[in-house]
């Protein structure tokens, strides 16, 4: 698994995951429940992961849709 996106914006994670799923790439959000540990203030980033074989294509799809600029 490789990370394609890291953000504190939960809506961006959802949008990116939906976009990748629509292109046939399985995306797995991680750290969604960390808000319980941090007190729900939203400072810990959430990650979106894809299989190693899909990483290049996933990064290209997100970049083409202006998501997750480095």
Predicted model as a PDB file, atoms N, CA, C, CB and O in Angstrom, pLDDT in the B-factor column:
MODEL        1                                                                  
ATOM      1  N   UNK A   1       0.844  -1.173   0.000  1.00 94.00           N  
ATOM      2  CA  UNK A   1       0.000   0.000   0.000  1.00 94.00           C  
ATOM      3  C   UNK A   1       0.892   1.239   0.000  1.00 94.00           C  
ATOM      4  CB  UNK A   1      -0.961  -0.004   1.219  1.00 94.00           C  
ATOM      5  O   UNK A   1       1.923   1.302   0.669  1.00 94.00           O  
ATOM      6  N   UNK A   2       0.445   2.217  -0.780  1.00 95.00           N  
ATOM      7  CA  UNK A   2       1.166   3.488  -0.831  1.00 95.00           C  
ATOM      8  C   UNK A   2       0.189   4.631  -0.626  1.00 95.00           C  
ATOM      9  CB  UNK A   2       1.917   3.648  -2.173  1.00 95.00           C  
ATOM     10  O   UNK A   2      -0.974   4.555  -1.022  1.00 95.00           O  
ATOM     11  N   UNK A   3       0.677   5.679  -0.009  1.00 95.00           N  
ATOM     12  CA  UNK A   3      -0.127   6.867   0.262  1.00 95.00           C  
ATOM     13  C   UNK A   3      -0.219   7.737  -0.988  1.00 95.00           C  
ATOM     14  CB  UNK A   3       0.470   7.670   1.434  1.00 95.00           C  
ATOM     15  O   UNK A   3       0.786   8.006  -1.645  1.00 95.00           O  
ATOM     16  N   UNK A   4      -1.435   8.175  -1.307  1.00 96.00           N  
ATOM     17  CA  UNK A   4      -1.612   9.098  -2.430  1.00 96.00           C  
ATOM     18  C   UNK A   4      -2.106  10.460  -1.969  1.00 96.00           C  
ATOM     19  CB  UNK A   4      -2.585   8.515  -3.442  1.00 96.00           C  
ATOM     20  O   UNK A   4      -2.044  11.432  -2.722  1.00 96.00           O  
ATOM     21  N   UNK A   5      -2.599  10.536  -0.732  1.00 95.00           N  
ATOM     22  CA  UNK A   5      -3.108  11.811  -0.236  1.00 95.00           C  
ATOM     23  C   UNK A   5      -3.045  11.827   1.279  1.00 95.00           C  
ATOM     24  CB  UNK A   5      -4.553  12.059  -0.722  1.00 95.00           C  
ATOM     25  O   UNK A   5      -3.331  10.826   1.937  1.00 95.00           O  
ATOM     26  N   UNK A   6      -2.666  12.977   1.826  1.00 93.00           N  
ATOM     27  CA  UNK A   6      -2.668  13.206   3.276  1.00 93.00           C  
ATOM     28  C   UNK A   6      -3.243  14.603   3.500  1.00 93.00           C  
ATOM     29  CB  UNK A   6      -1.208  13.065   3.904  1.00 93.00           C  
ATOM     30  O   UNK A   6      -2.719  15.592   2.987  1.00 93.00           O  
ATOM     31  N   UNK A   7      -4.316  14.668   4.267  1.00 90.00           N  
ATOM     32  CA  UNK A   7      -4.980  15.943   4.493  1.00 90.00           C  
ATOM     33  C   UNK A   7      -5.770  15.918   5.788  1.00 90.00           C  
ATOM     34  CB  UNK A   7      -5.895  16.284   3.325  1.00 90.00           C  
ATOM     35  O   UNK A   7      -6.099  14.851   6.306  1.00 90.00           O  
ATOM     36  N   UNK A   8      -6.072  17.095   6.307  1.00 86.00           N  
ATOM     37  CA  UNK A   8      -6.946  17.203   7.474  1.00 86.00           C  
ATOM     38  C   UNK A   8      -8.387  17.457   7.047  1.00 86.00           C  
ATOM     39  CB  UNK A   8      -6.464  18.324   8.407  1.00 86.00           C  
ATOM     40  O   UNK A   8      -9.273  17.572   7.893  1.00 86.00           O  
ATOM     41  N   UNK A   9      -8.626  17.546   5.746  1.00 87.00           N  
ATOM     42  CA  UNK A   9      -9.960  17.813   5.213  1.00 87.00           C  
ATOM     43  C   UNK A   9     -10.682  16.490   4.925  1.00 87.00           C  
ATOM     44  CB  UNK A   9      -9.872  18.679   3.925  1.00 87.00           C  
ATOM     45  O   UNK A   9     -10.345  15.799   3.963  1.00 87.00           O  
ATOM     46  N   UNK A  10     -11.675  16.134   5.757  1.00 84.00           N  
ATOM     47  CA  UNK A  10     -12.360  14.850   5.546  1.00 84.00           C  
ATOM     48  C   UNK A  10     -13.162  14.809   4.251  1.00 84.00           C  
ATOM     49  CB  UNK A  10     -13.280  14.560   6.711  1.00 84.00           C  
ATOM     50  O   UNK A  10     -13.348  13.736   3.678  1.00 84.00           O  
ATOM     51  N   UNK A  11     -13.632  15.940   3.787  1.00 90.00           N  
ATOM     52  CA  UNK A  11     -14.380  15.965   2.528  1.00 90.00           C  
ATOM     53  C   UNK A  11     -13.471  15.709   1.332  1.00 90.00           C  
ATOM     54  CB  UNK A  11     -15.091  17.307   2.360  1.00 90.00           C  
ATOM     55  O   UNK A  11     -13.889  15.088   0.355  1.00 90.00           O  
ATOM     56  N   UNK A  12     -12.244  16.179   1.404  1.00 93.00           N  
ATOM     57  CA  UNK A  12     -11.295  15.956   0.318  1.00 93.00           C  
ATOM     58  C   UNK A  12     -10.925  14.479   0.219  1.00 93.00           C  
ATOM     59  CB  UNK A  12     -10.034  16.808   0.524  1.00 93.00           C  
ATOM     60  O   UNK A  12     -10.786  13.944  -0.881  1.00 93.00           O  
ATOM     61  N   UNK A  13     -10.767  13.827   1.355  1.00 92.00           N  
ATOM     62  CA  UNK A  13     -10.483  12.384   1.352  1.00 92.00           C  
ATOM     63  C   UNK A  13     -11.632  11.628   0.690  1.00 92.00           C  
ATOM     64  CB  UNK A  13     -10.255  11.860   2.799  1.00 92.00           C  
ATOM     65  O   UNK A  13     -11.407  10.746  -0.139  1.00 92.00           O  
ATOM     66  N   UNK A  14     -12.857  11.978   1.058  1.00 92.00           N  
ATOM     67  CA  UNK A  14     -14.036  11.321   0.488  1.00 92.00           C  
ATOM     68  C   UNK A  14     -14.118  11.556  -1.015  1.00 92.00           C  
ATOM     69  CB  UNK A  14     -15.314  11.826   1.170  1.00 92.00           C  
ATOM     70  O   UNK A  14     -14.382  10.627  -1.778  1.00 92.00           O  
ATOM     71  N   UNK A  15     -13.892  12.801  -1.443  1.00 95.00           N  
ATOM     72  CA  UNK A  15     -13.943  13.134  -2.870  1.00 95.00           C  
ATOM     73  C   UNK A  15     -12.875  12.373  -3.649  1.00 95.00           C  
ATOM     74  CB  UNK A  15     -13.766  14.646  -3.076  1.00 95.00           C  
ATOM     75  O   UNK A  15     -13.149  11.823  -4.715  1.00 95.00           O  
ATOM     76  N   UNK A  16     -11.669  12.346  -3.115  1.00 96.00           N  
ATOM     77  CA  UNK A  16     -10.574  11.652  -3.796  1.00 96.00           C  
ATOM     78  C   UNK A  16     -10.848  10.146  -3.874  1.00 96.00           C  
ATOM     79  CB  UNK A  16      -9.237  11.913  -3.070  1.00 96.00           C  
ATOM     80  O   UNK A  16     -10.619   9.528  -4.913  1.00 96.00           O  
ATOM     81  N   UNK A  17     -11.329   9.565  -2.794  1.00 95.00           N  
ATOM     82  CA  UNK A  17     -11.624   8.128  -2.792  1.00 95.00           C  
ATOM     83  C   UNK A  17     -12.714   7.806  -3.805  1.00 95.00           C  
ATOM     84  CB  UNK A  17     -12.050   7.661  -1.386  1.00 95.00           C  
ATOM     85  O   UNK A  17     -12.610   6.820  -4.534  1.00 95.00           O  
ATOM     86  N   UNK A  18     -13.762   8.631  -3.856  1.00 96.00           N  
ATOM     87  CA  UNK A  18     -14.838   8.407  -4.824  1.00 96.00           C  
ATOM     88  C   UNK A  18     -14.326   8.533  -6.258  1.00 96.00           C  
ATOM     89  CB  UNK A  18     -15.983   9.400  -4.587  1.00 96.00           C  
ATOM     90  O   UNK A  18     -14.693   7.740  -7.125  1.00 96.00           O  
ATOM     91  N   UNK A  19     -13.491   9.515  -6.499  1.00 96.00           N  
ATOM     92  CA  UNK A  19     -12.922   9.719  -7.831  1.00 96.00           C  
ATOM     93  C   UNK A  19     -12.090   8.509  -8.252  1.00 96.00           C  
ATOM     94  CB  UNK A  19     -12.059  10.995  -7.860  1.00 96.00           C  
ATOM     95  O   UNK A  19     -12.216   8.028  -9.378  1.00 96.00           O  
ATOM     96  N   UNK A  20     -11.249   8.022  -7.357  1.00 96.00           N  
ATOM     97  CA  UNK A  20     -10.419   6.863  -7.679  1.00 96.00           C  
ATOM     98  C   UNK A  20     -11.273   5.615  -7.879  1.00 96.00           C  
ATOM     99  CB  UNK A  20      -9.387   6.622  -6.571  1.00 96.00           C  
ATOM    100  O   UNK A  20     -11.010   4.823  -8.784  1.00 96.00           O  
ATOM    101  N   UNK A  21     -12.287   5.436  -7.048  1.00 96.00           N  
ATOM    102  CA  UNK A  21     -13.186   4.283  -7.195  1.00 96.00           C  
ATOM    103  C   UNK A  21     -13.891   4.323  -8.551  1.00 96.00           C  
ATOM    104  CB  UNK A  21     -14.231   4.258  -6.051  1.00 96.00           C  
ATOM    105  O   UNK A  21     -14.095   3.283  -9.178  1.00 96.00           O  
ATOM    106  N   UNK A  22     -14.261   5.525  -9.001  1.00 95.00           N  
ATOM    107  CA  UNK A  22     -14.944   5.640 -10.301  1.00 95.00           C  
ATOM    108  C   UNK A  22     -14.018   5.287 -11.457  1.00 95.00           C  
ATOM    109  CB  UNK A  22     -15.488   7.059 -10.493  1.00 95.00           C  
ATOM    110  O   UNK A  22     -14.482   4.958 -12.549  1.00 95.00           O  
ATOM    111  N   UNK A  23     -12.708   5.354 -11.220  1.00 95.00           N  
ATOM    112  CA  UNK A  23     -11.720   4.992 -12.235  1.00 95.00           C  
ATOM    113  C   UNK A  23     -11.245   3.547 -12.078  1.00 95.00           C  
ATOM    114  CB  UNK A  23     -10.529   5.939 -12.166  1.00 95.00           C  
ATOM    115  O   UNK A  23     -10.337   3.107 -12.783  1.00 95.00           O  
ATOM    116  N   UNK A  24     -11.862   2.814 -11.149  1.00 96.00           N  
ATOM    117  CA  UNK A  24     -11.518   1.415 -10.958  1.00 96.00           C  
ATOM    118  C   UNK A  24     -10.341   1.153 -10.043  1.00 96.00           C  
ATOM    119  CB  UNK A  24     -11.242   0.813 -12.251  1.00 96.00           C  
ATOM    120  O   UNK A  24      -9.774   0.061 -10.060  1.00 96.00           O  
ATOM    121  N   UNK A  25      -9.965   2.142  -9.242  1.00 96.00           N  
ATOM    122  CA  UNK A  25      -8.849   1.994  -8.316  1.00 96.00           C  
ATOM    123  C   UNK A  25      -9.402   1.952  -6.895  1.00 96.00           C  
ATOM    124  CB  UNK A  25      -7.816   3.156  -8.482  1.00 96.00           C  
ATOM    125  O   UNK A  25     -10.062   2.889  -6.447  1.00 96.00           O  
ATOM    126  N   UNK A  26      -9.129   0.865  -6.201  1.00 96.00           N  
ATOM    127  CA  UNK A  26      -9.582   0.733  -4.817  1.00 96.00           C  
ATOM    128  C   UNK A  26      -8.744   1.638  -3.924  1.00 96.00           C  
ATOM    129  CB  UNK A  26      -9.492  -0.742  -4.340  1.00 96.00           C  
ATOM    130  O   UNK A  26      -7.516   1.562  -3.931  1.00 96.00           O  
ATOM    131  N   UNK A  27      -9.408   2.492  -3.157  1.00 96.00           N  
ATOM    132  CA  UNK A  27      -8.730   3.419  -2.257  1.00 96.00           C  
ATOM    133  C   UNK A  27      -9.178   3.141  -0.825  1.00 96.00           C  
ATOM    134  CB  UNK A  27      -9.022   4.898  -2.652  1.00 96.00           C  
ATOM    135  O   UNK A  27     -10.353   2.875  -0.571  1.00 96.00           O  
ATOM    136  N   UNK A  28      -8.233   3.204   0.099  1.00 94.00           N  
ATOM    137  CA  UNK A  28      -8.502   2.882   1.489  1.00 94.00           C  
ATOM    138  C   UNK A  28      -8.143   4.065   2.385  1.00 94.00           C  
ATOM    139  CB  UNK A  28      -7.722   1.629   1.913  1.00 94.00           C  
ATOM    140  O   UNK A  28      -6.963   4.376   2.546  1.00 94.00           O  
ATOM    141  N   UNK A  29      -9.141   4.732   2.972  1.00 91.00           N  
ATOM    142  CA  UNK A  29      -8.849   5.830   3.894  1.00 91.00           C  
ATOM    143  C   UNK A  29      -8.362   5.282   5.240  1.00 91.00           C  
ATOM    144  CB  UNK A  29     -10.102   6.719   4.094  1.00 91.00           C  
ATOM    145  O   UNK A  29      -8.937   4.335   5.777  1.00 91.00           O  
ATOM    146  N   UNK A  30      -7.315   5.876   5.768  1.00 89.00           N  
ATOM    147  CA  UNK A  30      -6.781   5.507   7.069  1.00 89.00           C  
ATOM    148  C   UNK A  30      -6.849   6.696   8.012  1.00 89.00           C  
ATOM    149  CB  UNK A  30      -5.336   5.000   6.941  1.00 89.00           C  
ATOM    150  O   UNK A  30      -6.934   7.844   7.574  1.00 89.00           O  
ATOM    151  N   UNK A  31      -6.813   6.421   9.286  1.00 82.00           N  
ATOM    152  CA  UNK A  31      -6.782   7.439  10.343  1.00 82.00           C  
ATOM    153  C   UNK A  31      -8.092   8.213  10.471  1.00 82.00           C  
ATOM    154  CB  UNK A  31      -5.654   8.408  10.084  1.00 82.00           C  
ATOM    155  O   UNK A  31      -8.098   9.316  11.018  1.00 82.00           O  
ATOM    156  N   UNK A  32      -9.189   7.667   9.983  1.00 75.00           N  
ATOM    157  CA  UNK A  32     -10.468   8.375  10.063  1.00 75.00           C  
ATOM    158  C   UNK A  32     -10.944   8.552  11.494  1.00 75.00           C  
ATOM    159  CB  UNK A  32     -11.519   7.635   9.270  1.00 75.00           C  
ATOM    160  O   UNK A  32     -11.607   9.541  11.806  1.00 75.00           O  
ATOM    161  N   UNK A  33     -10.622   7.627  12.354  1.00 71.00           N  
ATOM    162  CA  UNK A  33     -11.145   7.664  13.713  1.00 71.00           C  
ATOM    163  C   UNK A  33     -10.150   8.254  14.708  1.00 71.00           C  
ATOM    164  CB  UNK A  33     -11.534   6.276  14.149  1.00 71.00           C  
ATOM    165  O   UNK A  33     -10.321   8.113  15.918  1.00 71.00           O  
ATOM    166  N   UNK A  34      -9.131   8.903  14.207  1.00 69.00           N  
ATOM    167  CA  UNK A  34      -8.152   9.526  15.089  1.00 69.00           C  
ATOM    168  C   UNK A  34      -8.736  10.730  15.814  1.00 69.00           C  
ATOM    169  CB  UNK A  34      -6.924   9.944  14.300  1.00 69.00           C  
ATOM    170  O   UNK A  34      -8.178  11.162  16.822  1.00 69.00           O  
ATOM    171  N   UNK A  35      -9.845  11.283  15.329  1.00 59.00           N  
ATOM    172  CA  UNK A  35     -10.452  12.435  15.983  1.00 59.00           C  
ATOM    173  C   UNK A  35     -10.876  12.094  17.411  1.00 59.00           C  
ATOM    174  CB  UNK A  35     -11.657  12.931  15.177  1.00 59.00           C  
ATOM    175  O   UNK A  35     -10.937  12.976  18.267  1.00 59.00           O  
ATOM    176  N   UNK A  36     -11.167  10.824  17.669  1.00 60.00           N  
ATOM    177  CA  UNK A  36     -11.527  10.402  19.026  1.00 60.00           C  
ATOM    178  C   UNK A  36     -10.338  10.625  19.959  1.00 60.00           C  
ATOM    179  CB  UNK A  36     -11.969   8.908  19.046  1.00 60.00           C  
ATOM    180  O   UNK A  36     -10.506  11.049  21.102  1.00 60.00           O  
ATOM    181  N   UNK A  37      -9.147  10.337  19.465  1.00 62.00           N  
ATOM    182  CA  UNK A  37      -7.949  10.497  20.287  1.00 62.00           C  
ATOM    183  C   UNK A  37      -7.497  11.942  20.401  1.00 62.00           C  
ATOM    184  CB  UNK A  37      -6.831   9.671  19.726  1.00 62.00           C  
ATOM    185  O   UNK A  37      -6.931  12.336  21.420  1.00 62.00           O  
ATOM    186  N   UNK A  38      -7.737  12.726  19.376  1.00 60.00           N  
ATOM    187  CA  UNK A  38      -7.265  14.113  19.378  1.00 60.00           C  
ATOM    188  C   UNK A  38      -8.289  15.078  19.948  1.00 60.00           C  
ATOM    189  CB  UNK A  38      -6.904  14.537  17.978  1.00 60.00           C  
ATOM    190  O   UNK A  38      -7.991  16.263  20.097  1.00 60.00           O  
ATOM    191  N   UNK A  39      -9.483  14.609  20.271  1.00 60.00           N  
ATOM    192  CA  UNK A  39     -10.503  15.492  20.829  1.00 60.00           C  
ATOM    193  C   UNK A  39     -11.341  16.186  19.786  1.00 60.00           C  
ATOM    194  CB  UNK A  39      -9.867  16.511  21.693  1.00 60.00           C  
ATOM    195  O   UNK A  39     -11.952  17.212  20.084  1.00 60.00           O  
ATOM    196  N   UNK A  40     -11.396  15.668  18.567  1.00 60.00           N  
ATOM    197  CA  UNK A  40     -12.230  16.194  17.471  1.00 60.00           C  
ATOM    198  C   UNK A  40     -11.874  17.606  17.042  1.00 60.00           C  
ATOM    199  CB  UNK A  40     -13.667  16.166  17.876  1.00 60.00           C  
ATOM    200  O   UNK A  40     -12.749  18.367  16.631  1.00 60.00           O  
ATOM    201  N   UNK A  41     -10.596  17.965  17.133  1.00 64.00           N  
ATOM    202  CA  UNK A  41     -10.210  19.305  16.687  1.00 64.00           C  
ATOM    203  C   UNK A  41      -9.630  19.312  15.273  1.00 64.00           C  
ATOM    204  CB  UNK A  41      -9.204  19.895  17.648  1.00 64.00           C  
ATOM    205  O   UNK A  41      -9.363  20.382  14.727  1.00 64.00           O  
ATOM    206  N   UNK A  42      -9.434  18.149  14.680  1.00 63.00           N  
ATOM    207  CA  UNK A  42      -9.047  18.066  13.272  1.00 63.00           C  
ATOM    208  C   UNK A  42      -7.614  18.403  12.936  1.00 63.00           C  
ATOM    209  CB  UNK A  42      -9.894  18.935  12.509  1.00 63.00           C  
ATOM    210  O   UNK A  42      -7.343  18.864  11.828  1.00 63.00           O  
ATOM    211  N   UNK A  43      -6.677  18.187  13.862  1.00 74.00           N  
ATOM    212  CA  UNK A  43      -5.288  18.541  13.550  1.00 74.00           C  
ATOM    213  C   UNK A  43      -4.480  17.379  12.993  1.00 74.00           C  
ATOM    214  CB  UNK A  43      -4.609  19.066  14.781  1.00 74.00           C  
ATOM    215  O   UNK A  43      -3.448  17.592  12.357  1.00 74.00           O  
ATOM    216  N   UNK A  44      -4.938  16.153  13.225  1.00 80.00           N  
ATOM    217  CA  UNK A  44      -4.202  15.002  12.701  1.00 80.00           C  
ATOM    218  C   UNK A  44      -4.658  14.701  11.276  1.00 80.00           C  
ATOM    219  CB  UNK A  44      -4.401  13.762  13.609  1.00 80.00           C  
ATOM    220  O   UNK A  44      -5.856  14.575  11.021  1.00 80.00           O  
ATOM    221  N   UNK A  45      -3.714  14.584  10.352  1.00 86.00           N  
ATOM    222  CA  UNK A  45      -4.096  14.319   8.959  1.00 86.00           C  
ATOM    223  C   UNK A  45      -4.626  12.906   8.758  1.00 86.00           C  
ATOM    224  CB  UNK A  45      -2.910  14.547   8.042  1.00 86.00           C  
ATOM    225  O   UNK A  45      -4.276  11.978   9.487  1.00 86.00           O  
ATOM    226  N   UNK A  46      -5.460  12.775   7.773  1.00 89.00           N  
ATOM    227  CA  UNK A  46      -5.979  11.477   7.344  1.00 89.00           C  
ATOM    228  C   UNK A  46      -5.260  11.109   6.064  1.00 89.00           C  
ATOM    229  CB  UNK A  46      -7.539  11.505   7.138  1.00 89.00           C  
ATOM    230  O   UNK A  46      -4.834  11.982   5.307  1.00 89.00           O  
ATOM    231  N   UNK A  47      -5.123   9.803   5.821  1.00 92.00           N  
ATOM    232  CA  UNK A  47      -4.385   9.336   4.650  1.00 92.00           C  
ATOM    233  C   UNK A  47      -5.291   8.514   3.748  1.00 92.00           C  
ATOM    234  CB  UNK A  47      -3.161   8.509   5.073  1.00 92.00           C  
ATOM    235  O   UNK A  47      -6.221   7.848   4.203  1.00 92.00           O  
ATOM    236  N   UNK A  48      -4.993   8.582   2.461  1.00 94.00           N  
ATOM    237  CA  UNK A  48      -5.680   7.758   1.475  1.00 94.00           C  
ATOM    238  C   UNK A  48      -4.631   6.877   0.817  1.00 94.00           C  
ATOM    239  CB  UNK A  48      -6.449   8.632   0.415  1.00 94.00           C  
ATOM    240  O   UNK A  48      -3.642   7.364   0.268  1.00 94.00           O  
ATOM    241  N   UNK A  49      -4.866   5.567   0.884  1.00 96.00           N  
ATOM    242  CA  UNK A  49      -3.896   4.592   0.402  1.00 96.00           C  
ATOM    243  C   UNK A  49      -4.456   3.825  -0.786  1.00 96.00           C  
ATOM    244  CB  UNK A  49      -3.501   3.625   1.522  1.00 96.00           C  
ATOM    245  O   UNK A  49      -5.665   3.624  -0.903  1.00 96.00           O  
ATOM    246  N   UNK A  50      -3.547   3.398  -1.671  1.00 97.00           N  
ATOM    247  CA  UNK A  50      -3.905   2.542  -2.808  1.00 97.00           C  
ATOM    248  C   UNK A  50      -2.874   1.422  -2.896  1.00 97.00           C  
ATOM    249  CB  UNK A  50      -3.969   3.363  -4.155  1.00 97.00           C  
ATOM    250  O   UNK A  50      -1.806   1.500  -2.288  1.00 97.00           O  
ATOM    251  N   UNK A  51      -3.199   0.388  -3.652  1.00 96.00           N  
ATOM    252  CA  UNK A  51      -2.249  -0.705  -3.875  1.00 96.00           C  
ATOM    253  C   UNK A  51      -1.031  -0.170  -4.622  1.00 96.00           C  
ATOM    254  CB  UNK A  51      -2.913  -1.871  -4.669  1.00 96.00           C  
ATOM    255  O   UNK A  51      -1.133   0.774  -5.405  1.00 96.00           O  
ATOM    256  N   UNK A  52       0.105  -0.779  -4.374  1.00 96.00           N  
ATOM    257  CA  UNK A  52       1.358  -0.356  -5.018  1.00 96.00           C  
ATOM    258  C   UNK A  52       1.202  -0.252  -6.536  1.00 96.00           C  
ATOM    259  CB  UNK A  52       2.489  -1.338  -4.678  1.00 96.00           C  
ATOM    260  O   UNK A  52       1.681   0.701  -7.150  1.00 96.00           O  
ATOM    261  N   UNK A  53       0.535  -1.229  -7.131  1.00 97.00           N  
ATOM    262  CA  UNK A  53       0.412  -1.262  -8.594  1.00 97.00           C  
ATOM    263  C   UNK A  53      -0.445  -0.113  -9.137  1.00 97.00           C  
ATOM    264  CB  UNK A  53      -0.186  -2.594  -9.033  1.00 97.00           C  
ATOM    265  O   UNK A  53      -0.333   0.232 -10.313  1.00 97.00           O  
ATOM    266  N   UNK A  54      -1.298   0.484  -8.295  1.00 96.00           N  
ATOM    267  CA  UNK A  54      -2.181   1.568  -8.730  1.00 96.00           C  
ATOM    268  C   UNK A  54      -1.651   2.952  -8.383  1.00 96.00           C  
ATOM    269  CB  UNK A  54      -3.540   1.390  -8.118  1.00 96.00           C  
ATOM    270  O   UNK A  54      -2.268   3.956  -8.741  1.00 96.00           O  
ATOM    271  N   UNK A  55      -0.523   3.020  -7.694  1.00 96.00           N  
ATOM    272  CA  UNK A  55      -0.034   4.303  -7.179  1.00 96.00           C  
ATOM    273  C   UNK A  55       0.196   5.341  -8.274  1.00 96.00           C  
ATOM    274  CB  UNK A  55       1.251   4.088  -6.418  1.00 96.00           C  
ATOM    275  O   UNK A  55      -0.272   6.474  -8.160  1.00 96.00           O  
ATOM    276  N   UNK A  56       0.907   4.969  -9.324  1.00 95.00           N  
ATOM    277  CA  UNK A  56       1.214   5.933 -10.388  1.00 95.00           C  
ATOM    278  C   UNK A  56      -0.062   6.489 -11.016  1.00 95.00           C  
ATOM    279  CB  UNK A  56       2.086   5.277 -11.469  1.00 95.00           C  
ATOM    280  O   UNK A  56      -0.193   7.701 -11.186  1.00 95.00           O  
ATOM    281  N   UNK A  57      -0.993   5.617 -11.358  1.00 96.00           N  
ATOM    282  CA  UNK A  57      -2.234   6.047 -11.994  1.00 96.00           C  
ATOM    283  C   UNK A  57      -3.082   6.883 -11.031  1.00 96.00           C  
ATOM    284  CB  UNK A  57      -3.032   4.829 -12.482  1.00 96.00           C  
ATOM    285  O   UNK A  57      -3.684   7.876 -11.440  1.00 96.00           O  
ATOM    286  N   UNK A  58      -3.131   6.491  -9.777  1.00 96.00           N  
ATOM    287  CA  UNK A  58      -3.910   7.239  -8.789  1.00 96.00           C  
ATOM    288  C   UNK A  58      -3.363   8.649  -8.619  1.00 96.00           C  
ATOM    289  CB  UNK A  58      -3.910   6.511  -7.440  1.00 96.00           C  
ATOM    290  O   UNK A  58      -4.132   9.609  -8.562  1.00 96.00           O  
ATOM    291  N   UNK A  59      -2.050   8.782  -8.538  1.00 95.00           N  
ATOM    292  CA  UNK A  59      -1.441  10.125  -8.414  1.00 95.00           C  
ATOM    293  C   UNK A  59      -1.769  10.982  -9.637  1.00 95.00           C  
ATOM    294  CB  UNK A  59       0.103  10.013  -8.244  1.00 95.00           C  
ATOM    295  O   UNK A  59      -2.063  12.171  -9.510  1.00 95.00           O  
ATOM    296  N   UNK A  60      -1.718  10.374 -10.813  1.00 95.00           N  
ATOM    297  CA  UNK A  60      -2.027  11.116 -12.039  1.00 95.00           C  
ATOM    298  C   UNK A  60      -3.489  11.563 -12.051  1.00 95.00           C  
ATOM    299  CB  UNK A  60      -1.725  10.253 -13.281  1.00 95.00           C  
ATOM    300  O   UNK A  60      -3.784  12.695 -12.433  1.00 95.00           O  
ATOM    301  N   UNK A  61      -4.393  10.698 -11.643  1.00 95.00           N  
ATOM    302  CA  UNK A  61      -5.824  11.043 -11.612  1.00 95.00           C  
ATOM    303  C   UNK A  61      -6.064  12.188 -10.633  1.00 95.00           C  
ATOM    304  CB  UNK A  61      -6.684   9.808 -11.216  1.00 95.00           C  
ATOM    305  O   UNK A  61      -6.775  13.139 -10.958  1.00 95.00           O  
ATOM    306  N   UNK A  62      -5.482  12.108  -9.449  1.00 95.00           N  
ATOM    307  CA  UNK A  62      -5.672  13.174  -8.457  1.00 95.00           C  
ATOM    308  C   UNK A  62      -5.048  14.481  -8.938  1.00 95.00           C  
ATOM    309  CB  UNK A  62      -5.064  12.765  -7.102  1.00 95.00           C  
ATOM    310  O   UNK A  62      -5.630  15.551  -8.760  1.00 95.00           O  
ATOM    311  N   UNK A  63      -3.878  14.399  -9.538  1.00 94.00           N  
ATOM    312  CA  UNK A  63      -3.213  15.612 -10.056  1.00 94.00           C  
ATOM    313  C   UNK A  63      -4.054  16.243 -11.166  1.00 94.00           C  
ATOM    314  CB  UNK A  63      -1.786  15.277 -10.588  1.00 94.00           C  
ATOM    315  O   UNK A  63      -4.196  17.465 -11.208  1.00 94.00           O  
ATOM    316  N   UNK A  64      -4.604  15.442 -12.051  1.00 94.00           N  
ATOM    317  CA  UNK A  64      -5.440  15.961 -13.139  1.00 94.00           C  
ATOM    318  C   UNK A  64      -6.711  16.628 -12.635  1.00 94.00           C  
ATOM    319  CB  UNK A  64      -5.803  14.844 -14.089  1.00 94.00           C  
ATOM    320  O   UNK A  64      -7.306  17.451 -13.331  1.00 94.00           O  
ATOM    321  N   UNK A  65      -7.128  16.268 -11.413  1.00 93.00           N  
ATOM    322  CA  UNK A  65      -8.331  16.842 -10.817  1.00 93.00           C  
ATOM    323  C   UNK A  65      -8.002  17.860  -9.720  1.00 93.00           C  
ATOM    324  CB  UNK A  65      -9.204  15.734 -10.247  1.00 93.00           C  
ATOM    325  O   UNK A  65      -8.852  18.197  -8.896  1.00 93.00           O  
ATOM    326  N   UNK A  66      -6.758  18.343  -9.725  1.00 92.00           N  
ATOM    327  CA  UNK A  66      -6.297  19.358  -8.760  1.00 92.00           C  
ATOM    328  C   UNK A  66      -6.500  18.948  -7.318  1.00 92.00           C  
ATOM    329  CB  UNK A  66      -7.010  20.658  -9.001  1.00 92.00           C  
ATOM    330  O   UNK A  66      -6.946  19.752  -6.500  1.00 92.00           O  
ATOM    331  N   UNK A  67      -6.181  17.713  -6.999  1.00 92.00           N  
ATOM    332  CA  UNK A  67      -6.277  17.212  -5.632  1.00 92.00           C  
ATOM    333  C   UNK A  67      -4.906  16.749  -5.189  1.00 92.00           C  
ATOM    334  CB  UNK A  67      -7.312  16.060  -5.521  1.00 92.00           C  
ATOM    335  O   UNK A  67      -4.230  16.007  -5.901  1.00 92.00           O  
ATOM    336  N   UNK A  68      -4.494  17.193  -4.003  1.00 76.00           N  
ATOM    337  CA  UNK A  68      -3.269  16.691  -3.400  1.00 76.00           C  
ATOM    338  C   UNK A  68      -1.988  17.162  -4.033  1.00 76.00           C  
ATOM    339  CB  UNK A  68      -3.285  15.250  -3.425  1.00 76.00           C  
ATOM    340  O   UNK A  68      -1.069  16.369  -4.233  1.00 76.00           O  
ATOM    341  N   UNK A  69      -1.907  18.422  -4.350  1.00 62.00           N  
ATOM    342  CA  UNK A  69      -0.652  18.962  -4.903  1.00 62.00           C  
ATOM    343  C   UNK A  69       0.440  18.879  -3.867  1.00 62.00           C  
ATOM    344  CB  UNK A  69      -0.829  20.424  -5.373  1.00 62.00           C  
ATOM    345  O   UNK A  69       0.205  19.159  -2.691  1.00 62.00           O  
ATOM    346  N   UNK A  70       1.632  18.497  -4.283  1.00 50.00           N  
ATOM    347  CA  UNK A  70       2.786  18.417  -3.362  1.00 50.00           C  
ATOM    348  C   UNK A  70       3.316  19.786  -3.052  1.00 50.00           C  
ATOM    349  CB  UNK A  70       3.905  17.555  -3.951  1.00 50.00           C  
ATOM    350  O   UNK A  70       4.280  19.919  -2.298  1.00 50.00           O  
TER     351      UNK A  70                                                      
ENDMDL                                                                          
END                                                                             
